[in-house]
Every structure is written in structure tokens, then in C-alpha cells.
């Protein structure tokens, strides 16, 4: 654990957090663009309300300020692993529905899926820096979703993309919190702090 508290580890953590904040910002911008394309291509109304979607992690959290750095990273990692599976399923359904008729939407979905995968890897790097074990993916992926009607698939996709945009905002906020210097030591707060 001493290595995680060294000045070089603190600088590396700050660098990883800064890079992660930029990645989250880019991802959010791309997801917002994808949402516009998705709504148009699927023939949906942008203002349609979508109830919570089964298997989609919610970005909202109670007592956010009481979470430790480790809790923040682990929740983010679990969420992005779930989004990776959900986006892969959306991409597969998109190909089944439209084939190559709409390659633009498929490319945009694939690009966001790649960003989500890269961000999950980035979070794993942060956890490794702190000498934390990386949790296995078995429990993180959502259970196989029931077969939905075409309209229900469209609404689920809309819910997934909206929540992913919110997670990008939360992730940037979490990483900013992790990068803040600790008042007592002048280094970034340790991830092992207790609540």
C-alpha cells in the first residue's frame, strides 16, 4: 500500500483521473450525438419518457459524498461492464432489424461501445494503481434480457443511451473527486479511506 501513497503514484493517479475525465467528456458528447441519431432512425419522440430499464445501472446515488474512492471506482467499473454488454446487444439487434440499411447508426453504436470498453479498462488501471484486485466480470454483466417486441427494444435502447450519458457525467465527477488533493497530506485522497 505504501507504493499507492508515494508521490509518483499520486501523480500517476492524478494523470489517470485527468485522462479519464477527458474520456468521459468525449464519451458523453458522442452518446448525446448518438441519441439524436437513434431517436431519428428509430422514429421515436425525443421527449418520450422511459421507465427504468431492467439491467441498466442507474447513475443516481444517495449520499454520493460519503462514498470512498474505491466504492466510486468499483461502481463505475460495474456500470461500464454492464453498458458494454447492453450496447453489444443493441448493436446485434440493430443489425438484425436493419442489416446494412443503416450503417451509420451501427457505426455510431460500435464507436460508443469501443469507448465504453476503453473506459472500463481505464478504470481497471486506476484500481491496479491502488493495488486493488480487479473484480471478475461474472456478476457485473446484466442477465440475458427477455425477447422484446421491436418497439420495446427501441425504448430499451433509448433508456440505455440516456443512462449512459448520465454515467459519463457521474464518472467525470467521481474522477474529479479522486484527483483532488487531500488537505492533510497534499496528495490525492487514498482510495482506501473509510466512509
C-alpha positions as CSV (number, residue, x, y, z in Angstrom):
1,X,0.0,0.0,0.0
2,X,3.0,2.3,0.5
3,X,3.5,2.4,-3.2
4,X,0.0,3.7,-3.7
5,X,0.8,6.6,-1.3
6,X,4.1,7.6,-2.9
7,X,4.3,11.0,-4.7
8,X,4.8,9.3,-8.1
9,X,1.7,7.2,-7.5
10,X,-0.2,10.3,-6.6
11,X,0.9,12.0,-9.8
12,X,0.1,8.9,-11.8
13,X,-3.4,8.8,-10.2
14,X,-4.0,12.4,-11.0
15,X,-2.8,11.9,-14.6
16,X,-5.1,8.9,-15.0
17,X,-8.0,10.8,-13.4
18,X,-7.4,13.7,-15.8
19,X,-7.3,11.4,-18.8
20,X,-10.4,9.6,-17.6
21,X,-12.3,13.0,-17.2
22,X,-11.4,13.8,-20.8
23,X,-12.5,10.3,-22.0
24,X,-15.8,10.6,-20.1
25,X,-16.5,14.1,-21.6
26,X,-15.8,12.8,-25.1
27,X,-17.9,9.7,-24.5
28,X,-20.8,11.9,-23.2
29,X,-20.6,14.1,-26.3
30,X,-20.7,11.1,-28.6
31,X,-23.5,9.4,-26.7
32,X,-25.6,12.7,-27.0
33,X,-24.9,12.7,-30.7
34,X,-25.8,9.0,-30.9
35,X,-29.0,9.7,-29.0
36,X,-30.1,12.2,-31.7
37,X,-29.3,9.7,-34.5
38,X,-31.0,6.9,-32.6
39,X,-34.2,8.8,-31.9
40,X,-34.5,9.8,-35.5
41,X,-33.6,6.4,-37.0
42,X,-36.0,4.6,-34.6
43,X,-38.8,7.0,-35.2
44,X,-39.1,7.9,-31.6
45,X,-40.1,11.2,-29.9
46,X,-37.1,12.7,-28.2
47,X,-39.3,13.7,-25.2
48,X,-40.7,10.2,-24.7
49,X,-40.4,9.1,-21.1
50,X,-38.7,5.7,-20.5
51,X,-39.2,3.9,-17.2
52,X,-36.1,2.4,-15.5
53,X,-34.8,-0.3,-17.8
54,X,-34.0,-3.7,-16.3
55,X,-30.3,-4.4,-16.2
56,X,-29.3,-0.8,-16.7
57,X,-27.3,0.7,-13.8
58,X,-28.6,4.0,-12.5
59,X,-26.2,6.9,-12.3
60,X,-28.0,8.5,-9.4
61,X,-26.6,7.6,-6.0
62,X,-27.7,8.6,-2.5
63,X,-25.0,10.1,-0.2
64,X,-22.6,10.4,-3.1
65,X,-20.2,12.5,-0.9
66,X,-19.9,9.6,1.6
67,X,-18.5,7.1,-0.9
68,X,-14.8,6.2,-0.8
69,X,-12.7,6.3,-3.8
70,X,-12.7,2.5,-4.1
71,X,-16.5,2.5,-4.0
72,X,-16.7,5.1,-6.7
73,X,-14.3,3.2,-9.0
74,X,-15.9,-0.2,-8.4
75,X,-19.4,1.1,-9.1
76,X,-18.2,2.8,-12.2
77,X,-16.4,-0.3,-13.4
78,X,-19.5,-2.5,-12.8
79,X,-21.7,0.0,-14.7
80,X,-19.4,0.2,-17.7
81,X,-19.1,-3.5,-17.9
82,X,-22.9,-3.7,-17.9
83,X,-23.2,-1.0,-20.6
84,X,-20.7,-2.9,-22.7
85,X,-23.0,-5.9,-22.7
86,X,-26.1,-3.9,-23.3
87,X,-24.6,-1.9,-26.2
88,X,-23.3,-5.1,-27.8
89,X,-26.8,-6.5,-27.6
90,X,-28.2,-3.3,-29.0
91,X,-25.7,-3.5,-31.9
92,X,-26.7,-7.1,-32.6
93,X,-30.4,-6.2,-32.6
94,X,-29.7,-3.2,-34.8
95,X,-28.0,-5.4,-37.4
96,X,-30.9,-7.9,-37.2
97,X,-33.5,-5.2,-37.7
98,X,-31.9,-3.1,-40.4
99,X,-29.0,-5.2,-41.7
100,X,-26.7,-2.8,-43.6
101,X,-29.6,-0.5,-44.4
102,X,-28.4,1.9,-41.8
103,X,-24.7,1.5,-41.4
104,X,-24.4,5.0,-39.8
105,X,-26.3,4.1,-36.7
106,X,-24.4,0.8,-36.5
107,X,-21.0,2.6,-36.7
108,X,-22.0,5.1,-34.1
109,X,-23.2,2.3,-31.7
110,X,-19.9,0.4,-32.4
111,X,-17.9,3.6,-31.7
112,X,-19.6,4.2,-28.4
113,X,-19.2,0.5,-27.4
114,X,-15.5,0.8,-28.1
115,X,-15.3,3.9,-25.9
116,X,-17.2,2.2,-23.1
117,X,-14.8,-0.8,-23.3
118,X,-11.8,1.6,-23.2
119,X,-13.2,3.5,-20.2
120,X,-13.8,0.2,-18.3
121,X,-10.1,-0.7,-19.0
122,X,-9.1,2.8,-17.8
123,X,-11.0,2.3,-14.5
124,X,-9.2,-1.1,-14.1
125,X,-5.9,0.7,-14.5
126,X,-6.8,3.1,-11.7
127,X,-7.8,0.2,-9.4
128,X,-4.5,-1.6,-10.3
129,X,-2.6,1.6,-9.3
130,X,-4.1,1.4,-5.9
131,X,-3.1,-2.3,-5.6
132,X,-6.7,-3.3,-5.6
133,X,-7.8,-6.6,-7.2
134,X,-9.9,-6.2,-10.3
135,X,-13.3,-7.9,-9.7
136,X,-14.2,-10.6,-12.1
137,X,-16.9,-9.8,-14.6
138,X,-19.2,-12.7,-13.8
139,X,-21.6,-10.7,-11.6
140,X,-21.3,-7.4,-13.4
141,X,-23.0,-8.3,-16.7
142,X,-26.7,-8.0,-16.8
143,X,-28.7,-11.2,-17.1
144,X,-29.8,-12.1,-20.6
145,X,-32.8,-9.9,-21.3
146,X,-36.1,-11.3,-22.4
147,X,-37.0,-11.1,-26.0
148,X,-38.8,-7.8,-26.5
149,X,-41.0,-6.5,-29.3
150,X,-39.4,-4.2,-31.8
151,X,-40.9,-1.1,-30.1
152,X,-39.8,-2.3,-26.6
153,X,-36.3,-2.8,-28.0
154,X,-36.3,0.7,-29.2
155,X,-37.4,2.1,-25.9
156,X,-34.8,0.0,-24.0
157,X,-32.1,1.3,-26.3
158,X,-33.2,4.8,-25.6
159,X,-33.1,4.2,-21.9
160,X,-29.6,2.6,-22.1
161,X,-28.2,5.6,-24.1
162,X,-29.8,8.2,-21.8
163,X,-28.5,6.5,-18.7
164,X,-25.0,6.1,-20.3
165,X,-24.9,9.8,-20.9
166,X,-25.7,10.3,-17.2
167,X,-23.0,7.9,-16.1
168,X,-20.4,9.8,-18.2
169,X,-21.3,12.9,-16.1
170,X,-21.1,10.9,-12.9
171,X,-17.8,9.3,-13.9
172,X,-16.2,12.7,-14.6
173,X,-17.5,13.9,-11.2
174,X,-16.1,10.8,-9.4
175,X,-12.7,11.1,-11.1
176,X,-12.5,14.8,-10.2
177,X,-13.2,13.8,-6.6
178,X,-10.4,11.2,-6.7
179,X,-8.0,13.7,-8.2
180,X,-8.5,16.3,-5.5
181,X,-5.6,16.8,-3.2
182,X,-6.2,15.7,0.4
183,X,-6.0,18.7,2.7
184,X,-3.9,16.8,5.3
185,X,-1.3,15.3,3.0
186,X,-1.3,17.4,-0.1
187,X,-1.8,14.3,-2.2
188,X,-4.8,12.8,-3.8
189,X,-7.1,11.1,-1.4
190,X,-6.4,7.5,-0.8
191,X,-8.9,5.0,-2.2
192,X,-8.9,3.0,1.0
193,X,-10.4,5.8,3.1
194,X,-13.2,4.6,5.2
195,X,-16.7,6.1,5.0
